[in-house]
Amino acid sequence: MAIDQRGSDLHPGISPRMTPILWLDMAFRRSLPGLFTLVAVIVLSAPLGVPGQAEILFGVTLGSVFFWSVMRPAAMPALAVFAIGLLMDLLGFLPLGLVVLVLLLAHAIAITARFSLSQMNFLALWAIFALIALGGSALEWALISAFSLRLMAPGPALFQAGLAMGLYPLLSVLFVWTNRTIVSPVQT
Amino acid sequence: MIPLSIPLRQALGKLLLPLMIVLACLMIALGQADRPLAEHARMRVSDVLAPAYRLTRVPGVRARAILAELSTMGRMAQENARLRADNAEMRRWYQVAVTLANENEQLKASLHWIPDAVPTFVSGLAVRDAGGLYARAILLMVGGHNGAAIGDVAFDGNGLVGRVTEVGERSARVLLITDSSSRIPVQLASSHAEAIMAGDNTDHPRVIFYPQDNRPIEGERVLTGDRIDHVPAGLPIGTIHYPRPGQPVVQPLADLSRLGVVRLFDYGLSSVGSPQAPGRVARPPLPQPGLPPLLGRG
């Protein structure tokens, strides 16, 4: 490749020739968030003996879907969100489609309010995410209660929401770094 | 790829998300309406991923062994002394066990005892925590190929773990006794009461429906009751504990948070029924296609 990708994007209008290797490179960079989340789903459903593993998994996937939907929707399309949710549903024991619905709703909120969300500072974004985590867990709790025809204890759902809120800053640090270095390096 | 105009492509892109949300709702409805279909899909995915989980398990087991070794390294002398004492105690119990086994054999011989059928079992590695919010289950690396069947009873080295609820070709899902939908009839060893052990998604299942004039005693053993299909009475489950007065729970003997090898027993008791009562009016046999009708049963 004669022209370096990083340099070329600084001059709009001049783009490198689309070689297969460059195309692969870009496709990989773009699909990294989705791949990371899929791998996280598989690894975190292995018997690691970590306490609260199922809740950590929910926090990681919801945080990942929300962050990338706000920061770089091209790297987290609706199809990827659907695939992640479906895998979680098939690996878990909850009513089928529940996690898909929760993740898609979080994605929809993030996409529709994207322009105001991406200009917020971190604390405001965190607060929005906390509301989404709470709402998602409440929806899961309500649907599970409805399907099993008895009121489930709200404790586990609240714990799951709390853990998701607590995990988000850590995930955020990791994702901001990933975004800068790998997913969209030219914007820095 | 079909060439589409840019406005059309944008319109399709905007439609995709609502369409998927509708699809998710449909999937929830379908999963509720046709549970076997959902479970079948789950077992197919589990079958495909089971070998991968075996791989993820190896480093975990290795790391845990190294950590355990490091933590005991510091107090080696203490540990040795404790083991020697344990060994002496074990030897004494071994003699007791041999004596009792001999005595048992003699008594059974003089009673012309018909021995119980030896249950067949398969052993499998617990490869995945297949639970989630409001569910406690594990996935085992044995399936229909190896002879696992729905309703088998799962034990680890110490006590009851749960029951098999779904079986794929290479994997089986075990619903743990701590799951909130698990209800197991139990008998209490010292107070001789019967009760129900009900899981509630915590580590300690509750004991409910015990007789009010014969309450469970702290520390007594909890055994399987005689009212479960496929399961003989008297298998060890755990011990009674009162974390709060008036609320007995079971401390399972099985280490449910760190399950390794789990054995699935097939006791084959499903055909045990009540004998036919003589003198009762015989019901006409149900018509069965392809079989000659049976007359005068019972």
Interface residues (C-beta under 8 A of the other chain):
Chain A: I42 V43 S45 A46 P47 L48 G49 P51 Q53 A54 E55 F58 A78 L79 V81 F82 G85 L87 D89 L90 L91 G92 F93 L94 P95 L96 G97 L98 V100 L101 L104 L105 H107 A108 I111 S137 E140 W141 L143 I144 F147 S148 M152 A153 P156 A157 Q160
Chain B: L16 L17 M20 I21 L23 A24 C25 L26 M27 I28 L30 G31 Q32 A38 A41 R42 V45 S46 L49 A52 Y53 T56 R57 G60 R64 A126 V127 R128 D129 A130 G131 G132 L133 Y134 A135 A137 I138 R173 S180 S181 D200 N201 S257 R258 L259
